[in-house]
Amino acid sequence: MIKKLGILLALSMLIISTFAQTVSFANSNDASMNNDSVLVSSNYVEMIEQAQIFSEENGEVGQVNVGSVLTVKEKRDGKVFFQWGQELAYVELEKTKDTLLTEESLLTPYDELKSNEGYFKSSEDVEVQLLDTNLEVESGDFFFTIQSDILYPVVEKKDGFLKIAIGGFYYYLLDDQSRFSYVATDNISDPTNEEPTTDPTNEEPSDVDEEPVVEEDPVDGEEPTVDDENKEETNPSSTKDNTPSESSDEDMSNVAEDESVTTENNKEETDPQITTKTTASAQFTSSIKYFEVTGATAIYIKKDGDLIRSGRLSEGETYPRIRDYGANWHEIKFGNSVAYVMKDYTKPGSSSNINNLNGPYNNSSKTIRPLINVAVYDNTSGKLVPFAGLYTNIDYPIVGDYGSWYRVIVAGRVGFVKKSLVSTSFTSTDKYFKVLETTAIYANENGKLVRVGRVPEGEVYPRIRDFGNWHEVKFGNGTGYVAKEFTTPSDGTSLKNINSGYSNTTRFFIPKENVAVYDNSSGKLISFAGINEGVKYPIVGDYGSWFRVIYSDRVGYVRKSDVNVAFNTSDKYFEATEDSAIYILEGSKLVSVGAVYKGQVYPRIRDYGNNWHEVKFGNTVGYVKKDLTIPYIGSIGDLNNTQNSSNSFYLSQNIAVYAKNSSGDLIQYSALYANYRYPILSDYGSWYMVDVLGRVGYVRKSDVQTGQAVTTEALPVYNTWEELSDWEIHLSTDYTHKDVLTYGDFVNILEQYSYGAKIMFNTNEIGWVQNSYLLDNPLDADYLLVEDRNIRTDRLVNDSTLIGLVKGGTKVKVLEYQYNGKDSYKHWYKIRTSDGKVGWITGYSSSRGKLLVRIEDASSTFSIFTDLRTQQQNVTAEAIDAFIKSKKSDSVLIGMGKTYVEAAEQSGVNIIYLLAHSILETGWGTSSLVKDKNNFFGIRAFDSCAYSCASSWDTKEEGLIQGSIWIANNYIYDGYKQYTVDHMRNNLQVHQYATDEAWHQKIANLGREFIAFQNNNK
């Protein structure tokens, strides 16, 4: 649905025909209701295209969808007319087809004799669906759309539904009070049922001293042009008076007798409801003072040089005219000015037919604006007889007040208009207004109107001043604007909750949704206003479970549970109103790492935008959403003022964080989530003391792990450093590792040397491991998925639910690893993708080995995880030659710097890797393989025939370049996609480059040595 937020132009012109002859001008005398030759009320049509719905009186009023069925009232002029409320509307005939209703149809015919219970209007377009007899939606499709701000009759209100009729059938709508407003039938009653108790024509004029405004005579023979727009709305950003200025008349003499006159909102093509058209020009002379209407016809006024249809004269009625106005028009008295009536639908008349000709009355300074097109009545016969009509697009002067009526002068005749059908004009001295129909209150934000609240029907408000078409009122710490058209002046005597002593504080709230403001001055809570969702509104004070506020200078109350209290930048603490998450930023994404609990109070570092608190979290900062918190005014007793130690623990599960209350008991006040390393303040027996969100907390030692986490599937433990680094020891047939650790195990590092670390594991065992696989926080590592994998809710293909697909080339975080030797997939990884998916994948192929590879982009350093498809910057041939010479002055590799650069370019392989690998394999260029066979990388130098089986090239340059290309084709860029030296060495026993268990570590060490040398010799 498209939400339409504009100011309502009027209550709606849609119910013009609702009140038969009394309110509607489309009465039984109109041509549209008497063309029996085209009436086909027994037929039905079905929509074959979506179409706009139009009313001849009101223009576009809605939409009808394909498949909808309409009961045909009339077909003419390429249009199909059908029931719309209590009038007729039409669609284009070409968008329909004739159809029949079957007995199985769910459509229930509309009983036109059934009375209405009132009218509704929506702030948004309303989609009308078909419901069955149990008031359940029959299908998801909707058949009609009623435009916003259209007043539509309600047949019945029942069980939260509105029963309405469209196209000759009943439909039901959910009674959505957040969007709908209602007008009771009594408020727009039939004026023929209520007559003045005395003859108004015998009543003396009201106290009016103003003289009628004298209008200049227009130039003979001129007529105004036709307007395409007849509505205007003043934006409160300007104080410009919106009263239209008079414009000069334009020549009417060249207007043909059959010329149509059209306006956007009051359409008329030579008045389609007229039954009799006369050749009037020849009948009227300048001396004729009266005319009789032969067919209901329009009254036109001039506005900015254009003709605007602003009223109607009734068939059979006679009126005085000011003068003959060209060949085609009468000029008549209309309000404080003049108007024009086409001669085509008139004939000369006599004053003897007029009983209510004005004599003594003058217009006052007060004006009215019709809420709907209204009838003007003559009561001189003892009955109310409509003789004219006023449309919603004009402000019309009144003579005076008469009970529930206003006396007016229309076309020189005295008449009466029902008060309930019009709004009264305001003067600058009016201090209060009463709302005739629930409407919006707007704020002016940067020159644009924004809806910020509502004022209900029947309520009275003080105003600051008159502001064009608006009332300016107090709203919060600023001003708001209410459209005058839905209000009437008031003396304000009914108000009991006018503010006299309260003022706003610096504290604000923000409604969770549109909220009511209540008045309790009567001893009962009565809703008198509304504040819209998301509007920041000032608070006067606290009142138990309510906040006291000032709304348009009236004191009111808002439920605390309906709003969030806004924070000021100076607020130091917040209280959680619900359990909610603590987040940290990982790159540009928010990741939840803990929780705050309802009722607990926390310090904050600062206000962070409109929606967040920035808080202390470990050695960094975290973020908590404001919408589940409120400001806390007071102090906290367990604030931490101590720095974190250098020690930390790792969370393999979600854990509770406790605080001591005033009695010394431990209560849970926060939580820390799994897969995060958190700093320790100090040791506290069987607990660790920590700082969580600036408060001193305690976590059980048994709930956490200290030390470093293992981040590989299998990490061998060696007895000594020599055992770890000497590859020949590993070749012994009787050699076994001290132990093998796996992903998620924790160790404590005792000392480190080169790529090795001496560790304590399994409580008190000592050994050596490769230190590259030890991390404080496993989530610091990125893993690359080398081919597409399904992600599942659990391990094992047959016992889990498929979540989706993770594409090859995606980087993920590994949360957990499990090995299942009985499963053909064996290696399972719980991962988290960058878009938040969490689940299990299999990261193993029996033919390709590992499918999930830890990886790092080339940077200022080099590691076993460096992506060999990337390059470090500024590596030069000169630096390569100098580095080799500094280590081995007689190396055959000296002078090969340019060839290394060329080899990296041709193969697409990282140049530092090529250098380090060749140094390791050739012993700094001293091996027989490189001297005799120009074999730089030990290609095909198997352990059993290292020399004889090794590949050979004719020159050193060819050996280095072709060897680099061979590695690229057989390891890095082939189907194995072994992008790192770690992957080339450790591939779950599939397609591994070397038998030395530290081969990849030694290459990485040499790479880092070169980088350090180059940096130190720039």
N, C-alpha and C positions, 0 to 999 in steps of 0.2 A: 504494500500500500504506500501511496505517496502522501506524506504528512503535509497538510497545507496549513501554514502558520500565519497567513496574512490576517489583517484586521477584518472582521466580519462587516460586510457592507450594510447588512440589515438583518432582521430576524430571518428573512428569506421571503422571496416572492412566490415560493412554490405552492402555498396554500391559498392562492388568490381565488381559486374556484371552489374552495372547501365550503364556503358559506352561502352557496346558492346565489340568490339574487341580492342578498344583503351585503356581502363582502366582495364577492366576485363580480367582475364586470363581464364575464362570459356567461350571461344568463340565458334564459330560454328564448329571449328575443333575438339573440345573435345568430348570424347566418350559419356559423359552424355547428349549431345544434339543430338546424332545421333543414338540412340538405338530405331529405329522406331518400333521394334517389341513389345516394352512395353509402347509406348506412348498411353495414354487413356485420352486425354484432354477433351473429351466430357462427362466424368463421374464426379460424385460428391460423396463425403463421408461425413458422419456425425460423430462427435466425441462421443464416448460412454464412454470415460474416459478422465479426465484431463491429458494433456501431455505437456512435454517440447518441444519447437521448436528448431531445430538445423539447422545450415548452414554448408555445407561441408567445406566451407572456414573458417568459423569464430566460430564454436562451438555453444554453447547455445545462442540464441538471444531473446527468449520470451517464452510465454506459451499460450496454447489454451484450452478453457473450454469445458465441456460437452455440446452437443447440437449445437456447431458451425459447419457450413457447409463449405467445401473446394472444390474448383474445382481442380480435379486431373490432374496434368501434367504428372506424371510418377509414376509407381509402380515398385520397384525393391528392392531386398535384404532385404525384410521385412519392407520397408519404403514406405511412401506416400509422393511424392514431390508435392509442390504447390507453387503458386506465392507469393513472399515475397519481397515487394518493386519492384526492377527490376532484381531480381535474384530468385533462387529457394531455398526453405527450405524444411525440411521434419519432419514428426512425425512417430512414430511407427505404422505400419499397423494394429497390433493387437488391437489398441485402437480406431479403426474406424470401420464403417460399410457403405456399399454402400447405397445410397439414391437417391431420385429424387426430383427435384424442382417443386413445383406446381405454377400455375399462381398467386395464392394469396401471394406468397412469397414476403417479403419486400426487399430481397436482389437484388441489382442492379449490373449486370455484369461489370467487369472492362474492359475498352477499352485500350488494350495494346499499341495502336498507339498514344495515347494521351501523350503529353509531360508533364514534371514536371515543377513546378514553383520554385523548390528549395528543401531543405532538412531541417528537424528539428531534434533536439536531446533534450532529457529531463534529468534533474538532478535526477528524480525519475522514478520508473517504471510507465508506462502509461497503464491504463485500457481502452480498446476500447469497446464502447457500440454501439448498433444499434440505429440509429436515423431515424425518418420518414422524409418525404419530406419537412416538416416544420421545420426541425432541432430540433425536440423535442425528448427527450429520449423515446424510445418505451417501454423499460422495465428497471428495476433496475439492471438486470444481465449484466455482461460484457463478451465478447466473446474471446478477446485476451488480452495479456499483452505484450507490447514491453519493453524490458529491458532498464534500464537507460543507458545513454551514447551511445545509438545506433543511428547512423545517418540514418534517414529514409526519403525516397522521399515523397514530398507533391504534389499531383495532382493539388490542387487548394486551395487558401485561400479566404474565403468568409464569411462576416458578423460575424467575430469573431470565425470562425470554420476553421479547417484544414480538407480537404478532402484527404483521403489516400486509398490505395487499399491493401487488404490482402486476400489471399486465392481465388483470382479471383473476389472479390466483393468490392464495395465501402463502406467505413465507414467514420464517421465524429468525430473529436475531438474538444473540446473547446480549443481555442487558448490561452493557459495559459502561458503568457509571464514571469510569476514569476518562472516557471520551464523550459520553452522551450528556446533554442537558435537556431538560424537559419543560414544556409549556402546557399547563392544564387547559382543557377546553374552555373553562370559565374565563380564562384570561383573554380569549379571543371569541367571545360569545357573539351570538347573532343579535345585532342591534335592534332588529324588529321586535325582539322579545322584551325590550326595555325602552319605554317611552318616557320623556320628561313628564313630571307630575303636573306641570302647568304648561301652557302654550308659550314656547320660548319666544315667539314673535312679539308677545305682549310684555316680555321682560325688558326692563330698562337696561340700557347699555352699561357694561361694567365700567369701573373707574379708569377711563382711558383718556388721557389728555392729548395724545399725539395726533397730529394731523396726518391724513394720508399722504404718502410720498407722491409728488407730482412728477410724472414721467414725461420726458420729451417726446413729442410726436415723431415717429419715424418718417422718413421720406416716402412719399406715396410711390407705390409701384415696386417697392423693395420687399424681398423676403430673405430670411436667413438660409444658410446652407445646412445640409444634413450632417449631424455629428456621428462619428464612428465610435466614440467613447463618451459615456455619460457618468463616469464615476471618478471620484477624486478623493485621495486620502492624504492627510497632512502628516508628515513625519515629524515627531516631536523634536527632531534635531533643529528644526526651524520654527521661528515664531511668526512666520508669515501668515497674514490673514488669508483664509481660503475662500472668502466670499467672491464669487465670479464677478468680474467687472463687465459693465454693459459694453457691447460692441455695436458698431454701426450696422444698420439694416442693409440688406442686399436685395437686388432687384428680383421680384417674384414674377414679373410679367412674362418671362420666357419659360415658366414652368408649365409643362404640358399637363393636361387634365388627368392623364393616367400615370403621371410620374409617381414612383414609389418613394416613400420616406422611411429610412431605416436607421435605427440606433442599435448599438451592441446589446444592451440589456433590455430595452423595450422595443422589440422588433415589430414593424408594421409595414406591410406592403399594400398601400392604399386601404388600410384597415381591413384585414381579411374577414372580420366578423360582421361586416356590413351587408345587409340584404338588399338595400335599395340605393341605387346610385342615380342621381338626377343631373341633368345638365344645368348646373346652378348659375353659371356665369350670366346667362341671358335673363334669369329671373330676378337678380338683385340689382337695385340701383342705389346710388349713394344716399338716397333719402330714407331707405328702409332701415329701421332701428332695431328690429328683432328678427331672429331666425329660429326655425324649428328643426330639430335633428330628425332626419328620416332613417338613420341607421347609426347605432352607437359609434362614435368617432372620437379620435384623440385630440387632446389639447397639447399644443407645442409651445415651448418657450425658447427664447434665443439665449445661447450661452457661448461666449467667445466666437460669435459669428456662425454658430451651428444650431440646427434645430434639435431639441431634446423633447421626446415625448414624456410629459409629466403629469398627465391626467386624462380624464375621459368625460365626455358628455353623453347622457343617456338618450336612447331613442324615444321619440315622442315628447321630449321636453323642449321648452322654449326659453331663449336667453336673449338679453340685450347685447348689443354690440357697440363698440366705440365708433367704429367706422368700417367702411369698405376698404379692403387692403389689397389692391391689385385685382387681377381678374379671378384669382382662385381662392382668396382667403378672407376670413372675418378677423378683425382685431377685437379682442375682448379684454375686460378687466380680469386680472388674475393675480391675487395676492396684492403686493404693493407695486406691481408692474403690469405688463400686458402680456397676452398670449395670442396664439393663432389657431384658428379652426378652419379646416378645408371646407369650401363651399359645396364640394361635390355631393356631400351627404346631408345637405340641409335644404330648406326652402324658406321663403319669407314667412315670418310668424307674427303673432299679435301679443301685446302686453296683457290682454285679457286672459291669456292662458297661464300667467305667472301670478301666484299668490304670495310668494316670498321675496318679491323684489326689494332690494335693500334701499332703505331711506336714511334711517338715523344712525346707523352703526359705522364706526371707523375701526381700522385695524390698530391693535396695540403693538408694543415693541416686542412682545413675545412671539416666538415661532414654534411650530411643531414639525417633526419629521415622521412620516408614516413608517411603522415597522413592517407592514405589509401594504400592498396596494389597498387603500381603504375607500369605502363609500362615504359620500356626503349626503345627508338626509334632509328633506323638507318635511315638517310636521304640521303644516298649516291645515291639512285636511283632517287632523286628529290621528293620523297614522304616520309612521315613518316611511317615507317614500324616497328611495335613492334617486337623485337627479344628476349626480356628478361623482367623479372619483379623483383621488389624489394618489400619485405614485411615490414609491419609496426614494426616488432620487432628488427630492426637493425639500427645502425648508419653507414652510408656509405660515404666514402670519395668522394669528387668531384675534378675534374681536374680544373674547373674554371667556371666563370660566362659567360652566353651568352644570353643577353636580358632577356626574360621571361623564359629562360631555364637554366639548369645546365648541363655541360658536365661531363660525368662519363665514367669509364672503367669497363665493366662487362664481365667476362670470356674472357679477352683479346681483347674485341671489344669496339670501341668508340661508345657511345650512348648519348642520351639526355633525361632529365627528366624535366617535367613541374614544375616550381617553386611553383605554387599555390597548388601543391599536396604534398609538403614536408615542413618540418621545418628545419631551418639551425642551425647548431651547434654553440655553443658559446665558446669564449676563455676568459681567465681570465681578459683580457684587455677591453672587451666590457662593456661599461658603461650604455647602454640603451637597452631595448627590446621592440618590437612591438608585440601586441597580435593578433594572427591569428584567434583565435576563442574565444569567451567569455568564461572565465574560473574563477575558484575560487581563492581567496587568503586565505591562511591558517595561523594560529598561532600555535606555539608549546606550548601546555599547559601541563606541567608535562609529557613530553615525548610523548604526543599524538597530532595528527593533528586535529585541530578544524577549520571548515570553518567559516571565519569571514567577508568575503566580496567578491566582484567580480571585475574583470577587463574586460571591454567590448572589443569586436573585433575592431581592427583598432587603438586602443589607444596605446600610447608610454609612457614608464615609465623609470625613472632612477633606477638603482639597486645599492645596497651596494656592493655586491660581488657575485661571482659564488659560488654555494653551492651544489655540486654534481649534481643531476637531477633538481635542483631548482634555482631560483633567490631569493636572500635575498633582501628584500626591506624594506623601512621605513613604519611602520604602527602604527599610534598613537604615543605612547611614547616607543614603542618597535619595533619589527621586524615582518615581515610577509614573506610568501613563496609562490611563483607562480611556477607552473610546467613548465619547459622549453618546453615540447613537444607541447604546444599550442602557442609558441612564436617564433620570429625570431630576430636576431640582428638588431639594429637601431642606427643611428648616433645622434638621439635626436634633430635634427635641427628644427623639426616641433613643438616642445613644446614652448608655449607662457606663460604658467602659472607656470614655475619652481619657487619654493620658494627661496627667497633670503634674506628676512629680518624678516619673521614672526617666532614666537615660540609659543609653546603650553602654555596655562595657567594651573592652577590647577583645572579648572572646566571641567566637562565631561557631555556628554549626552548619552542616551541609546535609540536607535531607537525603535519605537513602532512596526514596521515591517521592512522588508528589505527596505532601503532607497537609493536614488540616490545622488551622489555627483556631483555638476555641476561646469563647467568652464565657466567664463564669459569674458575671455580675448578677444574673438572675437566680443564682443558686443551683443552676443546672449548666452542664457543659453544652454550649451551642456553637457549632462550627460557623465562623463568620468570614473566613478567608482561607487561602491556600498558598503554599510556597512550593515551587517546582523542584523536582529532583536536581541535585547538583548545584543549586543556588547557595552561595555563601551568605549567611544571614546573621546579624549581630544578636547577641543575647543580653537581656537586661539583667537577669539573675537566675539563680537556682531556686526551684520550688518543688522539692521532693522528687518525684519521678517525672517532673515537668520542667521545662525552661519557660521563663517569662520573656515575652518579646513585645515590641511596639510595632504595630502594623497599620500603616496609614493613620497614625496618631491615635490608634485604639490599642488598649492593652489586651494581650492575648497569651495563650499558653500552648506549647507544642510538646508532645510526648518525647521524652529522651530516647526511648527505644526506637523511634522513627528516624533518628538523625545520627550523624557522626559529628562529634565536636571537632572543629577545625583547630589546627595548631598554629600558635604564633612562633616566630623565629626565636623568641626568647625562652620558650618552654624547654626545661631541662630533662623532664621525665615523662614517660608515658605509661599508661596502664593498659594491659591487654584485655579487651572485652570478649575475645574468643581465642582459642588456641590457633596459632598461625605460624608460618614458616619464617626462618631466618635464611636470607640469601647472600651469596657472594657472587662477584663477577668473575667468570672464567672467560677471558677474552672479551667478547661482546655479549655473552649469554649469562643469564642469571641461573644459578644452581642452588637448590635448597640444601643447607648443611646443618640445620638445627631447627628448634622450635621454641617459641615463647608460649606461656600458659595463661589462660584466662584468670584474671584477678591479680596477677603478678605485676610488679612495677619495675621499670628498667630505666637507666639513664640513656641518654642519646647524645651523640656527638654534635649533631646539627640537623636542621630541617633539610631534606634533600628533595627539592622540587615539590610538586603538589601532592604526591602520592606516597612518599617514603620517608622513613627515619633512617639516618645513617648511625650505626652503632659500632661499638668496639667488638671485634670477634677475633680472638687469638692474637696474632701479630699483625692482623690486617683489619679491614672494616667489613661490616655486613650491612644488610638492608632489611627493614621490616615494613610491611605495608601499613599505612596510616588508617585505612578504612576499618580495621578491626581493633583500633586502639582509641583511647581518649587521653587528653592531657591530665597529668597528675600534679597537683599543687601540694607540696610537702617535701619530706626528706626521706632518704633511704639509709638504713643503718649499716648495710654490709657492702658499701662501695669499696672497690679495690684501689689502693694507691701504690701497689708494688709492681715492679717490672717482672715480666715472665723470665724464667730461667732459660738456659740453653737446652734443657731437656724437653722431650715431647713424647707423646704416645700416639699410636695409630688406632683408628676405630674400624674394626672389621664388622661391627654391628651398631645399630642405634643404641645409645645409652642414655640413662637419666643423669641429670646434674642436680645436686641437692644444695640447699642453703640452710643455715641455722636460723630458726625463728627466735622470737624474744625469750622463749623458754629454753633455748638451747637444743630443741629437737630439730631433726633434719626433715625438711619438706622439699619436694621436687619443685623446682622453679623454671627448669629449662631442659632441653634435650640436645644432644649432639648426634648427628647422623653418620652412618657408616661411610667408609672410603675417604676418610679425611684424617690428616695428622694435626694434632692440637698441642699447643705449648703447655708446659706445666709451671705453676708458680713455685710449688715446693712439695716435698714429701710429707705425708700426714698419716703415719702408721699404715693401715691397710687401705688408705685412700690417697688420692692425689688432690692437692688444692689447685684450683684453676680459676681463671678470670673468664666468665662468660657474660658478655654484654655489660662489662664494667662492674659486675658484682662478684664477690668471692663465692665460689662454688666448690663442691666436692664430688669426685667420681671414684667409684670402686676400682682398685687396681686390677681386680679379677675380670673387669669388664673391658679392659683395654690391653693393647700390646705396646711395649716399648721397643726401641731399636729400629732396625731397617727391615723393610719388606722385600721378599724375593719376588722378582717380576719376570721369571721365565719358567717354562714348563718343567725343566730338569736342570738343577744346578749342582754339579759334582762338588763334594767336599774332599779336600786333600789334607794329608797329615802335615805337610810342610810347604813352604814356598818353593823349594827346589822341586818337589814332586809336582806342584802345579805347573811350573814353567818348563820342565824338561820333558819334551814330547817323547823321547825314546823310552822313558820309564813306562809310559802308557802303553807301549807296544808289547810289553812283557805279557806272556800268556797267562801268568798267574797274578797279574795286577788287578786289584779291586779298589774302588774308591772307599774312603772312610764312611761316606754317607752320600745321599742325594736328596737335596731339598727341592721343594716345588713352589709354584706360584702361591703367594699368600702366607708362606712361612715367615717367621720373624727371627732376626738374629741381632746380636749386639756386636758392633765392630770394636775390636780391642786395639788393633793397629793396622796400618796400610802400607803397602810397598808396591810401587809401580801399578800394575793392573790387578794386584791381589789384595785381599783383606783377610786378616786374622780375626776370626769371629768366635763368639760363644753362642751355642745353639742347644736346643733341647735341654734347657735349664743350666747345664754345667759342662757340656762337651765343647772341646776346642778344635778348630780346624781352619783350613784356608780355602777361600773361594775367589772367583773372578768378581771384582767389585763393581763392574758395570751393571750387574743385574740387581744391585741393592739400591733401593730408593726410600727416602723418608715417606713419600706419598706416592703410591702406585699410579694415582690419577695424574701425576705429572708427565707420564709417558703417553705418547700417541702411537696408535697402531693402525697400519694400513691393511685394508682387506683387498687381496689381489684378484679376487673374482667374486661374482655375485653369490650371495648366500641368503637363504631364508632365515628370518629371525622369528623365534618361537617363545612361548611363555615358559617353557621348561626344557630340560634336556630330553633326548630321545625323540625321534621323529614320530613314532606312533603314540606317544603318551603326552603330547603337548598340542597347543593351539597355535596356528600360524598367525603371526602378527603382520608380517609383510616381507618385503624384499629389501636387502641392503646391497646397493650396487658396488661392483668392483671399483677400486680407486677411492672408496670412502674412508676417511679417517675416523676412528672411534676410540673410546676409552674402554679399557678392560676392567670390569668390576670383580670378576671371579673366574677361576679356572678349575675344571674337573676332568680327570682322566678316567675313562671307562674302557678297559682292555677288551671286554666282551662285546662292546658295541663296535660295529664296523667303522663308525665315524671316529671313535676313540677320544678325540680331543674336543672338549666343549668349553666355550667361552661365554660368560655373561658380559654383554657390552652395553654401552650407552652411546647413541648417535648424537650428532650435533643438534638434530631437531627434536631430541628428547625421547626417542624410542629406547626402551630398555627390554632386553630379552636375551635369549641364548642362540648362539650359532655354532655350527661345527666348523673348526678351523683347520681341517686336515683332509688330505687326499692321499690315498695309498700310492698314486703314481706321481704326485707332485710334491708331497710333503706338506709343509706349513702354508696355510693360506692367510694367516693373520700375522703381520710382521711389524715389530717395533721399528719406528723410522723417525729420522730427524733430517731436516733440510741442511744442506751445506752452509756453514756459517764461518765464523772466525776460528773455529776449531774443527777437529775431525774425530769421529768416534766409530765404534763398531756398528752404530745404528745410522750413520750418515747415508743418505740416499745417493747411491753411486751414479744416478742419472743427473745429478746436479753438480755445480762447480763452485769452488771458492773463488773469490775475486782476486785479481792482481798477482796471480802466480806467474813468475817470469822464468825464462830459460836460463838466464844468468844466475838466478837464485838457486835453481836446481843444480847447476854445475858447481857452484861455490859450496853448496851443502855437501855434495858427494866428496868433493876434494878435501873438505875440512875433516871428513871422517876416514877417507881412504885415498891417499894421494896417488896411488897407482891403479885405481879402479878403472876398468874398461868403460864404466858408465860416464866418466867425465867427458864433457863435450857433447853429450846426448840431450842436453836441455831442450834444444829446438825440436828434436824428434819426439820428446815426451809431449810437448805442446801439440805437435801435429797428430800424434797418436790419440790424444784426448779429443781433438776436433773430429778426426775420422771415425772414431769408435763411439763417441758420445758417452764416454766413461770418465768419471771423476779423475782429474790429473794427479791429485795427491795420493789417491788409492793406487794408481798405476806406478807411481814412483816408489811408494812404501812397499807394495807387493814385490816389485822387481828387486828392491834392495834385500828384502827378506829371503827371496828364493835364490838369489845369486851370491849371498854373503858379501854385499857391497861391491858386486861386480868381479868377484874372484873365483867363482865356481867354474868347473870344467864345462858345464852345460852352456853358460853364456859365452865362454871363450871359444869352445869348439863348435857349438851348434846355434849360437846366437838365440838361445832360448832363455828369455828373461823371466818367465812365469812358471817354470816347471811343468809346462804343458805336456801331458802324457808321461810324465816321469813317475810312474807307479812305484810303490815301495819295493816291489819284487824285481823291477828292472828299471831303476831310476835313470840310468844313463842310456842304455841301449834302446829303450822304448820311447825316449823323449823326442819330441818334434824338433826339426832342424830348419833353419832359414839361411839364405846365402849371405846376407849382410846383417850388421847390427840394427841398422835402420829398419830393414824389412822385418826382422825378428821382433822388434819392439812394436811396430805399427800393426803387423799382422797378428801378433800375440794379443794385443789389446782388442782387436776386432774379434778374434776367436772367443775371448772371454765375454765380450758383449753379446755375441750370437749364441753362446752355449749356456750362459748363466743369467745375464742381466735382462736382456731383451727377448729371450726366447720364451717358451711356454712355462718355464719354471718361475720366471719373474723374481729372481733372487736379487733384490735391489740393494742389499747391504752385505758387508763382509760377515756380519753375524749370521745372516740367512744363508750365505754361501757355505759357512762352516757347520751351522746347526740347523738342519732341515728335517728333524725327526727321522734321521737315518736314510733319507732319500736324496740322491744327487748332491753329495757334499764334496767340497773342493779338496779338503786336506784331512789327514788323520791326526795331526797335531791339535789337541784340544784347546790350545791357546793361540792357534795360528791367527785368528782374527784379532785377538788382543794385541799381538805383536805388530801386526800391520797398523793398527790404530795408534800404537805408541810411536812408531816411526813417523807416521803422518803428523802427529802432534809435535814431534821433534823438529820436523822440517818447518812447520808453521812458526814455531818459536825462533828458529834460526833466521828465517826471512824477516820476522818482525824486529829482531835485534840488529839486523844488518842493513836496514833501509838507509 
